[in-house]
Amino acid sequence: MGVPRYGDRMRPLDIEALPLLEEHQGDPLVLRFIELYDRISRAEMISDPRTWSEDERAAYRAGDWRSFSRLRGYTWAEIAEFADYLSAVGEVDAKHGPDTASSLAFLVYEHTEAV
C-alpha cells in the first residue's frame, strides 16, 4: 500500500471552473503552473512531523528539500517535478507580479481540497 497521499483525498481539478483573472486565462505559463501545483499537491505524502526520523528532521530544518524528499521516499521523478514547480513559481511571479503563484495555488487548493 505505501504512504497515503493527499491526492487520495482530493477532488478532481477542473481548470475551466477556476475563477481566473482574464489575463491568466489561456496563459500557457499559468496553466502549466496550475497543473504542476495540482500534481505535486496530489503526490504529497500525508505525514506527521512527530514521526519523522532524526535525519528527516535535520534535512527539513536545514531547508534541504531534496534530501528531505529522498528520505521521505519520493521518487526522483517526483523530486524533479517539485523542482519544476519551484521554477514555475518564480516565472509566474516574474511575469504577473509578486505572490501571483501563491494566489493561484490557493485557488487550486480551494477547488481541490480534501473531501
Backbone atoms as SQL, in Angstrom:
CREATE TABLE atoms (id INTEGER PRIMARY KEY, chain TEXT, resi INTEGER, resn TEXT, atom TEXT, x REAL, y REAL, z REAL);
INSERT INTO atoms VALUES
  (1, 'A', 1, 'MET', 'N', 0.831, -1.195, 0.000),
  (2, 'A', 1, 'MET', 'CA', 0.000, 0.000, 0.000),
  (3, 'A', 1, 'MET', 'C', 0.868, 1.247, 0.000),
  (4, 'A', 2, 'GLY', 'N', 1.751, 1.477, 0.830),
  (5, 'A', 2, 'GLY', 'CA', 2.551, 2.689, 0.815),
  (6, 'A', 2, 'GLY', 'C', 1.940, 3.796, 1.653),
  (7, 'A', 3, 'VAL', 'N', 2.638, 4.888, 1.675),
  (8, 'A', 3, 'VAL', 'CA', 2.212, 6.041, 2.463),
  (9, 'A', 3, 'VAL', 'C', 1.035, 6.731, 1.776),
  (10, 'A', 4, 'PRO', 'N', -0.009, 7.072, 2.526),
  (11, 'A', 4, 'PRO', 'CA', -1.140, 7.781, 1.910),
  (12, 'A', 4, 'PRO', 'C', -0.702, 9.162, 1.413),
  (13, 'A', 5, 'ARG', 'N', -1.338, 9.584, 0.358),
  (14, 'A', 5, 'ARG', 'CA', -1.025, 10.883, -0.248),
  (15, 'A', 5, 'ARG', 'C', -2.287, 11.742, -0.290),
  (16, 'A', 6, 'TYR', 'N', -2.065, 13.044, -0.302),
  (17, 'A', 6, 'TYR', 'CA', -3.205, 13.955, -0.328),
  (18, 'A', 6, 'TYR', 'C', -4.077, 13.732, -1.554),
  (19, 'A', 7, 'GLY', 'N', -3.468, 13.317, -2.657),
  (20, 'A', 7, 'GLY', 'CA', -4.246, 13.061, -3.865),
  (21, 'A', 7, 'GLY', 'C', -5.324, 12.016, -3.671),
  (22, 'A', 8, 'ASP', 'N', -5.123, 11.136, -2.676),
  (23, 'A', 8, 'ASP', 'CA', -6.135, 10.127, -2.382),
  (24, 'A', 8, 'ASP', 'C', -7.422, 10.745, -1.852),
  (25, 'A', 9, 'ARG', 'N', -7.333, 11.972, -1.381),
  (26, 'A', 9, 'ARG', 'CA', -8.481, 12.637, -0.733),
  (27, 'A', 9, 'ARG', 'C', -8.975, 13.879, -1.472),
  (28, 'A', 10, 'MET', 'N', -8.300, 14.234, -2.538),
  (29, 'A', 10, 'MET', 'CA', -8.622, 15.490, -3.216),
  (30, 'A', 10, 'MET', 'C', -9.689, 15.309, -4.291),
  (31, 'A', 11, 'ARG', 'N', -10.416, 16.388, -4.520),
  (32, 'A', 11, 'ARG', 'CA', -11.379, 16.419, -5.617),
  (33, 'A', 11, 'ARG', 'C', -10.608, 16.624, -6.930),
  (34, 'A', 12, 'PRO', 'N', -11.205, 16.253, -8.054),
  (35, 'A', 12, 'PRO', 'CA', -10.544, 16.454, -9.350),
  (36, 'A', 12, 'PRO', 'C', -10.352, 17.940, -9.653),
  (37, 'A', 13, 'LEU', 'N', -9.323, 18.233, -10.412),
  (38, 'A', 13, 'LEU', 'CA', -9.070, 19.602, -10.861),
  (39, 'A', 13, 'LEU', 'C', -9.857, 19.854, -12.144),
  (40, 'A', 14, 'ASP', 'N', -10.589, 20.957, -12.168),
  (41, 'A', 14, 'ASP', 'CA', -11.292, 21.413, -13.367),
  (42, 'A', 14, 'ASP', 'C', -10.824, 22.845, -13.597),
  (43, 'A', 15, 'ILE', 'N', -9.804, 22.992, -14.428),
  (44, 'A', 15, 'ILE', 'CA', -9.209, 24.317, -14.654),
  (45, 'A', 15, 'ILE', 'C', -10.253, 25.306, -15.150),
  (46, 'A', 16, 'GLU', 'N', -11.175, 24.838, -15.970),
  (47, 'A', 16, 'GLU', 'CA', -12.213, 25.726, -16.511),
  (48, 'A', 16, 'GLU', 'C', -13.089, 26.331, -15.417),
  (49, 'A', 17, 'ALA', 'N', -13.210, 25.652, -14.286),
  (50, 'A', 17, 'ALA', 'CA', -14.070, 26.125, -13.194),
  (51, 'A', 17, 'ALA', 'C', -13.349, 27.100, -12.262),
  (52, 'A', 18, 'LEU', 'N', -12.045, 27.267, -12.429),
  (53, 'A', 18, 'LEU', 'CA', -11.305, 28.182, -11.551),
  (54, 'A', 18, 'LEU', 'C', -11.633, 29.629, -11.900),
  (55, 'A', 19, 'PRO', 'N', -11.837, 30.479, -10.904),
  (56, 'A', 19, 'PRO', 'CA', -12.139, 31.897, -11.174),
  (57, 'A', 19, 'PRO', 'C', -10.854, 32.686, -11.467),
  (58, 'A', 20, 'LEU', 'N', -10.270, 32.412, -12.637),
  (59, 'A', 20, 'LEU', 'CA', -9.015, 33.069, -13.016),
  (60, 'A', 20, 'LEU', 'C', -9.269, 34.464, -13.564),
  (61, 'A', 21, 'LEU', 'N', -8.311, 35.343, -13.328),
  (62, 'A', 21, 'LEU', 'CA', -8.351, 36.656, -13.948),
  (63, 'A', 21, 'LEU', 'C', -8.250, 36.490, -15.461),
  (64, 'A', 22, 'GLU', 'N', -8.803, 37.424, -16.191),
  (65, 'A', 22, 'GLU', 'CA', -8.776, 37.347, -17.650),
  (66, 'A', 22, 'GLU', 'C', -7.347, 37.208, -18.176),
  (67, 'A', 23, 'GLU', 'N', -6.412, 37.930, -17.570),
  (68, 'A', 23, 'GLU', 'CA', -5.021, 37.876, -18.041),
  (69, 'A', 23, 'GLU', 'C', -4.366, 36.514, -17.796),
  (70, 'A', 24, 'HIS', 'N', -4.931, 35.723, -16.895),
  (71, 'A', 24, 'HIS', 'CA', -4.379, 34.402, -16.600),
  (72, 'A', 24, 'HIS', 'C', -5.017, 33.302, -17.439),
  (73, 'A', 25, 'GLN', 'N', -6.231, 33.558, -17.912),
  (74, 'A', 25, 'GLN', 'CA', -6.946, 32.557, -18.698),
  (75, 'A', 25, 'GLN', 'C', -6.216, 32.344, -20.022),
  (76, 'A', 26, 'GLY', 'N', -5.892, 31.106, -20.296),
  (77, 'A', 26, 'GLY', 'CA', -5.224, 30.792, -21.556),
  (78, 'A', 26, 'GLY', 'C', -3.735, 31.059, -21.566),
  (79, 'A', 27, 'ASP', 'N', -3.177, 31.632, -20.514),
  (80, 'A', 27, 'ASP', 'CA', -1.736, 31.873, -20.450),
  (81, 'A', 27, 'ASP', 'C', -1.046, 30.522, -20.230),
  (82, 'A', 28, 'PRO', 'N', -0.253, 30.060, -21.183),
  (83, 'A', 28, 'PRO', 'CA', 0.373, 28.738, -21.057),
  (84, 'A', 28, 'PRO', 'C', 1.214, 28.590, -19.780),
  (85, 'A', 29, 'LEU', 'N', 1.868, 29.648, -19.348),
  (86, 'A', 29, 'LEU', 'CA', 2.670, 29.593, -18.124),
  (87, 'A', 29, 'LEU', 'C', 1.776, 29.365, -16.905),
  (88, 'A', 30, 'VAL', 'N', 0.691, 30.102, -16.831),
  (89, 'A', 30, 'VAL', 'CA', -0.243, 29.960, -15.706),
  (90, 'A', 30, 'VAL', 'C', -0.870, 28.569, -15.713),
  (91, 'A', 31, 'LEU', 'N', -1.290, 28.107, -16.873),
  (92, 'A', 31, 'LEU', 'CA', -1.908, 26.782, -16.965),
  (93, 'A', 31, 'LEU', 'C', -0.909, 25.689, -16.590),
  (94, 'A', 32, 'ARG', 'N', 0.341, 25.835, -17.016),
  (95, 'A', 32, 'ARG', 'CA', 1.385, 24.873, -16.641),
  (96, 'A', 32, 'ARG', 'C', 1.601, 24.892, -15.131),
  (97, 'A', 33, 'PHE', 'N', 1.635, 26.091, -14.552),
  (98, 'A', 33, 'PHE', 'CA', 1.816, 26.215, -13.105),
  (99, 'A', 33, 'PHE', 'C', 0.668, 25.514, -12.366),
  (100, 'A', 34, 'ILE', 'N', -0.557, 25.757, -12.793),
  (101, 'A', 34, 'ILE', 'CA', -1.716, 25.160, -12.139),
  (102, 'A', 34, 'ILE', 'C', -1.628, 23.636, -12.197),
  (103, 'A', 35, 'GLU', 'N', -1.271, 23.103, -13.344),
  (104, 'A', 35, 'GLU', 'CA', -1.161, 21.649, -13.478),
  (105, 'A', 35, 'GLU', 'C', -0.028, 21.096, -12.610),
  (106, 'A', 36, 'LEU', 'N', 1.112, 21.793, -12.572),
  (107, 'A', 36, 'LEU', 'CA', 2.216, 21.367, -11.709),
  (108, 'A', 36, 'LEU', 'C', 1.807, 21.390, -10.244),
  (109, 'A', 37, 'TYR', 'N', 1.179, 22.485, -9.832),
  (110, 'A', 37, 'TYR', 'CA', 0.753, 22.587, -8.434),
  (111, 'A', 37, 'TYR', 'C', -0.213, 21.452, -8.081),
  (112, 'A', 38, 'ASP', 'N', -1.138, 21.171, -8.977),
  (113, 'A', 38, 'ASP', 'CA', -2.092, 20.092, -8.715),
  (114, 'A', 38, 'ASP', 'C', -1.364, 18.755, -8.576),
  (115, 'A', 39, 'ARG', 'N', -0.430, 18.469, -9.475),
  (116, 'A', 39, 'ARG', 'CA', 0.275, 17.185, -9.417),
  (117, 'A', 39, 'ARG', 'C', 1.144, 17.060, -8.167),
  (118, 'A', 40, 'ILE', 'N', 1.871, 18.120, -7.799),
  (119, 'A', 40, 'ILE', 'CA', 2.723, 18.000, -6.606),
  (120, 'A', 40, 'ILE', 'C', 1.879, 17.922, -5.341),
  (121, 'A', 41, 'SER', 'N', 0.735, 18.585, -5.341),
  (122, 'A', 41, 'SER', 'CA', -0.165, 18.512, -4.184),
  (123, 'A', 41, 'SER', 'C', -0.707, 17.102, -4.018),
  (124, 'A', 42, 'ARG', 'N', -1.083, 16.480, -5.121),
  (125, 'A', 42, 'ARG', 'CA', -1.621, 15.116, -5.083),
  (126, 'A', 42, 'ARG', 'C', -0.545, 14.108, -4.672),
  (127, 'A', 43, 'ALA', 'N', 0.695, 14.379, -5.048),
  (128, 'A', 43, 'ALA', 'CA', 1.797, 13.457, -4.748),
  (129, 'A', 43, 'ALA', 'C', 2.306, 13.605, -3.317),
  (130, 'A', 44, 'GLU', 'N', 1.950, 14.710, -2.649),
  (131, 'A', 44, 'GLU', 'CA', 2.479, 14.935, -1.298),
  (132, 'A', 44, 'GLU', 'C', 2.001, 13.856, -0.333),
  (133, 'A', 45, 'MET', 'N', 2.973, 13.320, 0.388),
  (134, 'A', 45, 'MET', 'CA', 2.674, 12.279, 1.363),
  (135, 'A', 45, 'MET', 'C', 2.069, 12.893, 2.624),
  (136, 'A', 46, 'ILE', 'N', 1.059, 12.246, 3.140),
  (137, 'A', 46, 'ILE', 'CA', 0.462, 12.673, 4.396),
  (138, 'A', 46, 'ILE', 'C', 1.351, 12.145, 5.515),
  (139, 'A', 47, 'SER', 'N', 1.821, 13.046, 6.352),
  (140, 'A', 47, 'SER', 'CA', 2.708, 12.598, 7.430),
  (141, 'A', 47, 'SER', 'C', 2.584, 13.519, 8.631),
  (142, 'A', 48, 'ASP', 'N', 3.109, 13.052, 9.717),
  (143, 'A', 48, 'ASP', 'CA', 3.140, 13.812, 10.957),
  (144, 'A', 48, 'ASP', 'C', 4.610, 14.046, 11.304),
  (145, 'A', 49, 'PRO', 'N', 5.038, 15.301, 11.366),
  (146, 'A', 49, 'PRO', 'CA', 6.447, 15.575, 11.669),
  (147, 'A', 49, 'PRO', 'C', 6.946, 14.881, 12.935),
  (148, 'A', 50, 'ARG', 'N', 6.044, 14.577, 13.844),
  (149, 'A', 50, 'ARG', 'CA', 6.461, 13.879, 15.070),
  (150, 'A', 50, 'ARG', 'C', 6.948, 12.465, 14.783),
  (151, 'A', 51, 'THR', 'N', 6.598, 11.928, 13.614),
  (152, 'A', 51, 'THR', 'CA', 7.017, 10.574, 13.270),
  (153, 'A', 51, 'THR', 'C', 8.235, 10.544, 12.344),
  (154, 'A', 52, 'TRP', 'N', 8.735, 11.724, 11.948),
  (155, 'A', 52, 'TRP', 'CA', 9.887, 11.776, 11.063),
  (156, 'A', 52, 'TRP', 'C', 11.132, 11.280, 11.791),
  (157, 'A', 53, 'SER', 'N', 12.040, 10.702, 11.033),
  (158, 'A', 53, 'SER', 'CA', 13.330, 10.282, 11.595),
  (159, 'A', 53, 'SER', 'C', 14.156, 11.528, 11.915),
  (160, 'A', 54, 'GLU', 'N', 15.195, 11.337, 12.692),
  (161, 'A', 54, 'GLU', 'CA', 16.075, 12.477, 13.008),
  (162, 'A', 54, 'GLU', 'C', 16.729, 13.018, 11.741),
  (163, 'A', 55, 'ASP', 'N', 17.082, 12.135, 10.800),
  (164, 'A', 55, 'ASP', 'CA', 17.657, 12.597, 9.526),
  (165, 'A', 55, 'ASP', 'C', 16.649, 13.443, 8.748),
  (166, 'A', 56, 'GLU', 'N', 15.400, 13.020, 8.745),
  (167, 'A', 56, 'GLU', 'CA', 14.359, 13.794, 8.060),
  (168, 'A', 56, 'GLU', 'C', 14.199, 15.161, 8.720),
  (169, 'A', 57, 'ARG', 'N', 14.157, 15.184, 10.029),
  (170, 'A', 57, 'ARG', 'CA', 14.031, 16.462, 10.749),
  (171, 'A', 57, 'ARG', 'C', 15.219, 17.377, 10.463),
  (172, 'A', 58, 'ALA', 'N', 16.413, 16.807, 10.450),
  (173, 'A', 58, 'ALA', 'CA', 17.614, 17.608, 10.203),
  (174, 'A', 58, 'ALA', 'C', 17.602, 18.199, 8.796),
  (175, 'A', 59, 'ALA', 'N', 17.230, 17.401, 7.806),
  (176, 'A', 59, 'ALA', 'CA', 17.159, 17.899, 6.428),
  (177, 'A', 59, 'ALA', 'C', 16.102, 18.987, 6.310),
  (178, 'A', 60, 'TYR', 'N', 14.957, 18.788, 6.957),
  (179, 'A', 60, 'TYR', 'CA', 13.884, 19.782, 6.925),
  (180, 'A', 60, 'TYR', 'C', 14.340, 21.091, 7.568),
  (181, 'A', 61, 'ARG', 'N', 14.942, 20.990, 8.755),
  (182, 'A', 61, 'ARG', 'CA', 15.419, 22.197, 9.450),
  (183, 'A', 61, 'ARG', 'C', 16.475, 22.935, 8.640),
  (184, 'A', 62, 'ALA', 'N', 17.295, 22.180, 7.904),
  (185, 'A', 62, 'ALA', 'CA', 18.359, 22.783, 7.096),
  (186, 'A', 62, 'ALA', 'C', 17.823, 23.383, 5.797),
  (187, 'A', 63, 'GLY', 'N', 16.556, 23.136, 5.501),
  (188, 'A', 63, 'GLY', 'CA', 15.983, 23.642, 4.257),
  (189, 'A', 63, 'GLY', 'C', 16.428, 22.846, 3.040),
  (190, 'A', 64, 'ASP', 'N', 16.940, 21.647, 3.262),
  (191, 'A', 64, 'ASP', 'CA', 17.413, 20.786, 2.175),
  (192, 'A', 64, 'ASP', 'C', 16.255, 19.913, 1.697),
  (193, 'A', 65, 'TRP', 'N', 15.388, 20.518, 0.888),
  (194, 'A', 65, 'TRP', 'CA', 14.169, 19.827, 0.492),
  (195, 'A', 65, 'TRP', 'C', 14.451, 18.601, -0.377),
  (196, 'A', 66, 'ARG', 'N', 15.548, 18.625, -1.147),
  (197, 'A', 66, 'ARG', 'CA', 15.870, 17.455, -1.985),
  (198, 'A', 66, 'ARG', 'C', 16.215, 16.251, -1.105),
  (199, 'A', 67, 'SER', 'N', 17.104, 16.447, -0.134),
  (200, 'A', 67, 'SER', 'CA', 17.462, 15.344, 0.763),
  (201, 'A', 67, 'SER', 'C', 16.257, 14.906, 1.583),
  (202, 'A', 68, 'PHE', 'N', 15.511, 15.880, 2.078),
  (203, 'A', 68, 'PHE', 'CA', 14.309, 15.566, 2.847),
  (204, 'A', 68, 'PHE', 'C', 13.362, 14.703, 2.020),
  (205, 'A', 69, 'SER', 'N', 13.170, 15.091, 0.772),
  (206, 'A', 69, 'SER', 'CA', 12.257, 14.356, -0.107),
  (207, 'A', 69, 'SER', 'C', 12.740, 12.931, -0.348),
  (208, 'A', 70, 'ARG', 'N', 14.029, 12.753, -0.574),
  (209, 'A', 70, 'ARG', 'CA', 14.566, 11.396, -0.773),
  (210, 'A', 70, 'ARG', 'C', 14.382, 10.577, 0.501),
  (211, 'A', 71, 'LEU', 'N', 14.663, 11.174, 1.655),
  (212, 'A', 71, 'LEU', 'CA', 14.493, 10.464, 2.915),
  (213, 'A', 71, 'LEU', 'C', 13.033, 10.069, 3.144),
  (214, 'A', 72, 'ARG', 'N', 12.107, 10.884, 2.669),
  (215, 'A', 72, 'ARG', 'CA', 10.681, 10.600, 2.844),
  (216, 'A', 72, 'ARG', 'C', 10.185, 9.541, 1.874),
  (217, 'A', 73, 'GLY', 'N', 10.980, 9.247, 0.825),
  (218, 'A', 73, 'GLY', 'CA', 10.596, 8.200, -0.107),
  (219, 'A', 73, 'GLY', 'C', 10.042, 8.675, -1.434),
  (220, 'A', 74, 'TYR', 'N', 10.175, 9.959, -1.743),
  (221, 'A', 74, 'TYR', 'CA', 9.735, 10.452, -3.038),
  (222, 'A', 74, 'TYR', 'C', 10.670, 9.945, -4.122),
  (223, 'A', 75, 'THR', 'N', 10.130, 9.714, -5.304),
  (224, 'A', 75, 'THR', 'CA', 10.930, 9.242, -6.432),
  (225, 'A', 75, 'THR', 'C', 11.719, 10.408, -7.020),
  (226, 'A', 76, 'TRP', 'N', 12.729, 10.058, -7.814),
  (227, 'A', 76, 'TRP', 'CA', 13.499, 11.120, -8.484),
  (228, 'A', 76, 'TRP', 'C', 12.589, 11.926, -9.395),
  (229, 'A', 77, 'ALA', 'N', 11.638, 11.273, -10.056),
  (230, 'A', 77, 'ALA', 'CA', 10.706, 11.984, -10.940),
  (231, 'A', 77, 'ALA', 'C', 9.844, 12.966, -10.143),
  (232, 'A', 78, 'GLU', 'N', 9.388, 12.559, -8.975),
  (233, 'A', 78, 'GLU', 'CA', 8.583, 13.458, -8.132),
  (234, 'A', 78, 'GLU', 'C', 9.424, 14.643, -7.651),
  (235, 'A', 79, 'ILE', 'N', 10.671, 14.376, -7.317),
  (236, 'A', 79, 'ILE', 'CA', 11.558, 15.453, -6.868),
  (237, 'A', 79, 'ILE', 'C', 11.832, 16.420, -8.020),
  (238, 'A', 80, 'ALA', 'N', 12.046, 15.892, -9.213),
  (239, 'A', 80, 'ALA', 'CA', 12.268, 16.745, -10.390),
  (240, 'A', 80, 'ALA', 'C', 11.033, 17.584, -10.687),
  (241, 'A', 81, 'GLU', 'N', 9.858, 16.990, -10.524),
  (242, 'A', 81, 'GLU', 'CA', 8.629, 17.749, -10.775),
  (243, 'A', 81, 'GLU', 'C', 8.459, 18.859, -9.741),
  (244, 'A', 82, 'PHE', 'N', 8.826, 18.599, -8.496),
  (245, 'A', 82, 'PHE', 'CA', 8.753, 19.647, -7.477),
  (246, 'A', 82, 'PHE', 'C', 9.735, 20.770, -7.815),
  (247, 'A', 83, 'ALA', 'N', 10.918, 20.427, -8.309),
  (248, 'A', 83, 'ALA', 'CA', 11.879, 21.453, -8.728),
  (249, 'A', 83, 'ALA', 'C', 11.305, 22.286, -9.874),
  (250, 'A', 84, 'ASP', 'N', 10.619, 21.627, -10.822),
  (251, 'A', 84, 'ASP', 'CA', 9.948, 22.361, -11.909),
  (252, 'A', 84, 'ASP', 'C', 8.895, 23.308, -11.353),
  (253, 'A', 85, 'TYR', 'N', 8.155, 22.830, -10.369),
  (254, 'A', 85, 'TYR', 'CA', 7.139, 23.667, -9.725),
  (255, 'A', 85, 'TYR', 'C', 7.787, 24.904, -9.104),
  (256, 'A', 86, 'LEU', 'N', 8.888, 24.725, -8.378),
  (257, 'A', 86, 'LEU', 'CA', 9.557, 25.868, -7.751),
  (258, 'A', 86, 'LEU', 'C', 10.024, 26.869, -8.804),
  (259, 'A', 87, 'SER', 'N', 10.527, 26.387, -9.921),
  (260, 'A', 87, 'SER', 'CA', 10.929, 27.284, -11.013),
  (261, 'A', 87, 'SER', 'C', 9.720, 28.024, -11.576),
  (262, 'A', 88, 'ALA', 'N', 8.616, 27.298, -11.719),
  (263, 'A', 88, 'ALA', 'CA', 7.393, 27.911, -12.258),
  (264, 'A', 88, 'ALA', 'C', 6.871, 29.008, -11.333),
  (265, 'A', 89, 'VAL', 'N', 7.031, 28.832, -10.020),
  (266, 'A', 89, 'VAL', 'CA', 6.626, 29.881, -9.079),
  (267, 'A', 89, 'VAL', 'C', 7.352, 31.184, -9.427),
  (268, 'A', 90, 'GLY', 'N', 8.655, 31.102, -9.610),
  (269, 'A', 90, 'GLY', 'CA', 9.436, 32.286, -9.952),
  (270, 'A', 90, 'GLY', 'C', 9.040, 32.882, -11.286),
  (271, 'A', 91, 'GLU', 'N', 8.778, 32.037, -12.265),
  (272, 'A', 91, 'GLU', 'CA', 8.397, 32.518, -13.590),
  (273, 'A', 91, 'GLU', 'C', 7.040, 33.220, -13.559),
  (274, 'A', 92, 'VAL', 'N', 6.078, 32.625, -12.863),
  (275, 'A', 92, 'VAL', 'CA', 4.738, 33.224, -12.770),
  (276, 'A', 92, 'VAL', 'C', 4.814, 34.572, -12.049),
  (277, 'A', 93, 'ASP', 'N', 5.529, 34.608, -10.938),
  (278, 'A', 93, 'ASP', 'CA', 5.636, 35.859, -10.185),
  (279, 'A', 93, 'ASP', 'C', 6.393, 36.921, -10.971),
  (280, 'A', 94, 'ALA', 'N', 7.406, 36.529, -11.727),
  (281, 'A', 94, 'ALA', 'CA', 8.152, 37.494, -12.544),
  (282, 'A', 94, 'ALA', 'C', 7.267, 38.078, -13.640),
  (283, 'A', 95, 'LYS', 'N', 6.411, 37.256, -14.219),
  (284, 'A', 95, 'LYS', 'CA', 5.555, 37.714, -15.318),
  (285, 'A', 95, 'LYS', 'C', 4.325, 38.476, -14.824),
  (286, 'A', 96, 'HIS', 'N', 3.703, 37.988, -13.739),
  (287, 'A', 96, 'HIS', 'CA', 2.409, 38.526, -13.318),
  (288, 'A', 96, 'HIS', 'C', 2.434, 39.292, -12.001),
  (289, 'A', 97, 'GLY', 'N', 3.585, 39.347, -11.356),
  (290, 'A', 97, 'GLY', 'CA', 3.692, 40.106, -10.110),
  (291, 'A', 97, 'GLY', 'C', 3.878, 39.208, -8.906),
  (292, 'A', 98, 'PRO', 'N', 4.461, 39.797, -7.855),
  (293, 'A', 98, 'PRO', 'CA', 4.734, 39.020, -6.635),
  (294, 'A', 98, 'PRO', 'C', 3.464, 38.392, -6.069),
  (295, 'A', 99, 'ASP', 'N', 3.623, 37.196, -5.572),
  (296, 'A', 99, 'ASP', 'CA', 2.552, 36.441, -4.904),
  (297, 'A', 99, 'ASP', 'C', 1.452, 35.943, -5.836),
  (298, 'A', 100, 'THR', 'N', 1.624, 36.112, -7.140),
  (299, 'A', 100, 'THR', 'CA', 0.622, 35.576, -8.062),
  (300, 'A', 100, 'THR', 'C', 0.566, 34.062, -7.970),
  (301, 'A', 101, 'ALA', 'N', 1.729, 33.420, -7.912),
  (302, 'A', 101, 'ALA', 'CA', 1.759, 31.958, -7.820),
  (303, 'A', 101, 'ALA', 'C', 1.060, 31.488, -6.547),
  (304, 'A', 102, 'SER', 'N', 1.294, 32.176, -5.451),
  (305, 'A', 102, 'SER', 'CA', 0.633, 31.808, -4.197),
  (306, 'A', 102, 'SER', 'C', -0.880, 31.945, -4.318),
  (307, 'A', 103, 'SER', 'N', -1.321, 33.002, -4.957),
  (308, 'A', 103, 'SER', 'CA', -2.759, 33.212, -5.137),
  (309, 'A', 103, 'SER', 'C', -3.371, 32.125, -6.015),
  (310, 'A', 104, 'LEU', 'N', -2.673, 31.769, -7.087),
  (311, 'A', 104, 'LEU', 'CA', -3.164, 30.709, -7.964),
  (312, 'A', 104, 'LEU', 'C', -3.197, 29.368, -7.225),
  (313, 'A', 105, 'ALA', 'N', -2.144, 29.106, -6.454),
  (314, 'A', 105, 'ALA', 'CA', -2.096, 27.858, -5.680),
  (315, 'A', 105, 'ALA', 'C', -3.262, 27.796, -4.704),
  (316, 'A', 106, 'PHE', 'N', -3.585, 28.909, -4.091),
  (317, 'A', 106, 'PHE', 'CA', -4.704, 28.928, -3.152),
  (318, 'A', 106, 'PHE', 'C', -6.027, 28.642, -3.867),
  (319, 'A', 107, 'LEU', 'N', -6.197, 29.207, -5.060),
  (320, 'A', 107, 'LEU', 'CA', -7.418, 28.921, -5.836),
  (321, 'A', 107, 'LEU', 'C', -7.538, 27.429, -6.123),
  (322, 'A', 108, 'VAL', 'N', -6.433, 26.830, -6.534),
  (323, 'A', 108, 'VAL', 'CA', -6.442, 25.403, -6.845),
  (324, 'A', 108, 'VAL', 'C', -6.708, 24.601, -5.560),
  (325, 'A', 109, 'TYR', 'N', -6.061, 24.990, -4.486),
  (326, 'A', 109, 'TYR', 'CA', -6.267, 24.310, -3.205),
  (327, 'A', 109, 'TYR', 'C', -7.749, 24.332, -2.810),
  (328, 'A', 110, 'GLU', 'N', -8.362, 25.501, -2.892),
  (329, 'A', 110, 'GLU', 'CA', -9.778, 25.614, -2.527),
  (330, 'A', 110, 'GLU', 'C', -10.654, 24.746, -3.420),
  (331, 'A', 111, 'HIS', 'N', -10.288, 24.662, -4.689),
  (332, 'A', 111, 'HIS', 'CA', -11.077, 23.921, -5.668),
  (333, 'A', 111, 'HIS', 'C', -10.940, 22.402, -5.478),
  (334, 'A', 112, 'THR', 'N', -9.761, 21.973, -5.057),
  (335, 'A', 112, 'THR', 'CA', -9.489, 20.533, -4.975),
  (336, 'A', 112, 'THR', 'C', -9.338, 20.011, -3.557),
  (337, 'A', 113, 'GLU', 'N', -9.499, 20.881, -2.556),
  (338, 'A', 113, 'GLU', 'CA', -9.171, 20.486, -1.187),
  (339, 'A', 113, 'GLU', 'C', -9.816, 19.169, -0.797),
  (340, 'A', 114, 'ALA', 'N', -9.143, 18.511, 0.090),
  (341, 'A', 114, 'ALA', 'CA', -9.546, 17.163, 0.506),
  (342, 'A', 114, 'ALA', 'C', -10.998, 17.115, 0.958),
  (343, 'A', 115, 'VAL', 'N', -11.623, 16.050, 0.587),
  (344, 'A', 115, 'VAL', 'CA', -13.031, 15.835, 0.970),
  (345, 'A', 115, 'VAL', 'C', -13.117, 14.970, 2.206);
